[in-house]
Amino acid sequence: MNATAKHLQTINSILSKKQLRKKEFQFLNRINADHIRSISVTTDGGFDPESGEFHKEDRPLNYKIRLKYSDSGNLRIKCLHAEKA
């Protein structure tokens, strides 16, 4: 299975398990799967929405999904599914 197919499978799994906001769902539908470089999901702690760094300790708002993708040749980070601690 190639990377694009794996990323699509992971996104479909996320969509079946997580309740995303409308804007997050629209983002996932809009992004080209070929541009996704990595998808990270966590149950503990969360990702910082600015830097994309993982923090194992709970913060007031924990993003549970991080996507790294290329946009016009630049690596971008998008964090999804925020949960309050």
Backbone bond lengths (Angstrom), bond angles and torsions (degrees), N, CA, C in turn:
res aa  C-N    CA-C-N  psi(-1)  N-CA   C-N-CA  omega(-1)  CA-C   N-CA-C  phi
1 M - - - 1.458 - - 1.527 107.74 -
2 N 1.333 116.91 129.10 1.462 119.86 -179.41 1.529 110.85 -78.73
3 A 1.320 116.17 169.42 1.473 121.88 -175.39 1.526 111.95 -60.99
4 T 1.333 117.83 -40.78 1.463 120.66 -179.31 1.522 110.83 -62.44
5 A 1.313 116.91 -43.74 1.467 120.99 178.70 1.525 110.93 -63.71
6 K 1.340 117.26 -40.26 1.466 121.14 177.38 1.527 110.77 -63.61
7 H 1.341 116.59 -42.12 1.456 119.53 179.39 1.528 110.94 -64.04
8 L 1.317 117.55 -41.48 1.466 120.60 177.22 1.523 111.18 -63.34
9 Q 1.314 116.64 -39.95 1.462 120.98 177.97 1.535 110.25 -63.88
10 T 1.325 116.82 -42.13 1.465 120.92 178.77 1.520 111.01 -65.33
11 I 1.319 117.90 -43.20 1.467 121.33 178.45 1.524 110.33 -61.84
12 N 1.316 118.08 -44.03 1.459 121.04 177.77 1.521 111.61 -61.59
13 S 1.327 116.74 -38.37 1.457 121.11 177.06 1.526 110.74 -64.66
14 I 1.331 116.46 -43.49 1.467 121.06 178.47 1.525 109.73 -60.86
15 L 1.318 116.97 -45.99 1.462 120.98 -178.10 1.525 112.05 -63.27
16 S 1.315 117.16 -30.09 1.462 119.92 179.94 1.526 112.48 -80.04
17 K 1.340 117.12 -19.91 1.461 120.28 -174.85 1.524 114.48 -109.33
18 K 1.313 117.91 -25.87 1.467 121.46 -174.54 1.523 110.75 -114.06
19 Q 1.313 116.06 143.40 1.457 121.95 175.22 1.530 107.28 -91.89
20 L 1.329 116.90 103.01 1.457 121.68 -178.51 1.522 110.90 -92.33
21 R 1.321 114.98 152.28 1.468 119.85 173.82 1.519 108.39 -69.01
22 K 1.316 115.57 160.76 1.462 121.18 -177.39 1.531 111.47 -57.21
23 K 1.345 117.35 -43.97 1.471 120.59 -179.56 1.524 111.61 -64.81
24 E 1.326 117.36 -36.96 1.462 120.79 178.11 1.536 110.45 -66.49
25 F 1.320 115.67 -43.36 1.461 120.58 178.20 1.530 110.37 -61.97
26 Q 1.326 116.80 -43.01 1.466 121.01 178.46 1.523 110.97 -62.89
27 F 1.335 117.26 -39.98 1.466 121.06 177.72 1.529 110.22 -59.45
28 L 1.337 117.26 -47.41 1.458 120.62 -179.13 1.524 111.61 -63.55
29 N 1.310 117.20 -35.50 1.468 120.01 178.08 1.522 112.18 -72.31
30 R 1.311 117.32 -27.11 1.458 122.70 -175.80 1.537 113.01 -86.21
31 I 1.319 116.91 -31.12 1.468 119.74 -173.87 1.536 110.32 -72.99
32 N 1.285 115.26 140.55 1.466 122.15 178.10 1.532 107.69 -79.36
33 A 1.317 116.94 120.89 1.470 121.55 -177.16 1.523 112.03 -58.05
34 D 1.330 117.79 -28.36 1.465 120.93 177.90 1.525 112.19 -66.04
35 H 1.334 117.41 -20.63 1.462 121.60 -177.70 1.526 112.98 -90.35
36 I 1.320 117.43 -9.92 1.464 120.75 179.83 1.526 109.19 -74.12
37 R 1.320 116.23 130.07 1.465 121.99 179.38 1.523 111.82 -99.89
38 S 1.351 116.74 -36.63 1.463 119.64 176.39 1.519 109.95 -160.75
39 I 1.338 114.34 153.82 1.461 122.31 175.40 1.520 106.52 -128.91
40 S 1.330 115.85 127.82 1.462 121.03 178.06 1.520 108.38 -122.86
41 V 1.341 115.78 137.14 1.459 122.08 180.00 1.523 107.24 -131.20
42 T 1.339 116.39 139.70 1.460 120.37 178.41 1.520 110.38 -134.17
43 T 1.318 116.00 153.62 1.463 120.66 173.15 1.531 110.48 -104.75
44 D 1.331 117.06 -26.29 1.468 121.94 178.75 1.518 109.12 -111.86
45 G 1.331 116.25 145.37 1.461 119.98 -179.59 1.510 110.38 67.79
46 G 1.345 115.84 -150.10 1.457 119.04 179.97 1.510 111.88 -177.88
47 F 1.328 114.60 176.57 1.456 122.30 -179.42 1.524 110.15 -102.82
48 D 1.319 116.23 141.48 1.456 121.79 175.60 1.529 108.47 -75.67
49 P 1.333 118.99 126.10 1.467 120.20 -175.83 1.527 114.25 -68.87
50 E 1.318 118.09 -20.32 1.469 121.28 179.96 1.528 112.33 -85.80
51 S 1.329 115.88 -49.08 1.471 120.33 -175.33 1.520 112.84 -98.47
52 G 1.326 117.06 -21.36 1.454 120.96 -175.47 1.519 113.81 81.29
53 E 1.331 116.88 -0.15 1.466 120.71 -178.55 1.523 110.70 -68.27
54 F 1.328 115.04 145.75 1.461 121.60 176.80 1.521 109.79 -86.49
55 H 1.330 116.15 137.43 1.463 122.64 174.63 1.520 107.31 -124.32
56 K 1.337 116.37 121.16 1.461 119.32 -176.38 1.528 112.56 -74.42
57 E 1.339 117.09 -21.43 1.451 119.32 178.19 1.541 109.20 -88.57
58 D 1.340 114.66 148.22 1.456 119.01 177.32 1.517 110.50 -66.72
59 R 1.315 115.27 143.33 1.458 123.88 174.90 1.519 105.86 -119.82
60 P 1.326 118.30 171.89 1.472 118.62 -179.64 1.527 113.14 -54.44
61 L 1.333 116.75 -35.36 1.460 122.25 178.32 1.525 108.23 -133.34
62 N 1.315 116.61 121.04 1.465 122.09 -176.26 1.525 110.13 -113.45
63 Y 1.327 116.75 119.49 1.455 121.57 175.37 1.516 107.50 -87.14
64 K 1.317 116.77 126.39 1.458 121.95 -171.92 1.520 114.35 -94.88
65 I 1.342 117.66 -13.83 1.461 121.50 -177.81 1.522 109.32 -128.79
66 R 1.339 116.89 133.92 1.458 121.51 176.26 1.530 108.96 -127.66
67 L 1.330 115.04 128.34 1.461 120.95 175.03 1.513 108.44 -113.01
68 K 1.314 116.08 133.51 1.461 121.87 169.72 1.517 105.64 -108.91
69 Y 1.333 116.17 127.65 1.458 120.16 -176.77 1.518 109.60 -146.29
70 S 1.324 115.49 160.80 1.464 119.69 178.20 1.529 108.66 -99.74
71 D 1.318 114.42 139.44 1.459 122.06 178.98 1.517 106.71 -138.21
72 S 1.315 116.72 113.22 1.470 122.66 -177.45 1.525 111.62 54.47
73 G 1.328 115.97 38.08 1.454 121.18 177.44 1.513 114.86 84.89
74 N 1.332 118.51 -3.89 1.470 122.41 179.87 1.523 110.15 -104.85
75 L 1.337 116.36 141.47 1.452 120.90 176.41 1.523 108.83 -79.08
76 R 1.311 116.53 127.10 1.467 122.78 -179.59 1.530 108.49 -121.60
77 I 1.336 114.16 159.73 1.457 121.49 178.07 1.521 108.06 -126.87
78 K 1.320 115.57 136.13 1.460 121.32 176.12 1.518 107.64 -132.66
79 C 1.329 116.53 124.99 1.458 121.80 177.71 1.526 108.62 -104.71
80 L 1.325 115.46 137.87 1.458 122.26 -175.75 1.515 110.89 -129.25
81 H 1.313 115.94 166.55 1.449 125.95 173.79 1.534 112.37 58.17
82 A 1.314 114.87 74.08 1.460 121.08 178.19 1.529 110.01 -79.31
83 E 1.316 115.42 136.08 1.464 122.48 175.09 1.515 108.76 -127.35
84 K 1.324 115.84 138.03 1.457 120.16 175.92 1.511 109.57 -76.81
85 A 1.344 115.30 144.66 1.480 120.40 -178.85 1.519 110.20 -73.50
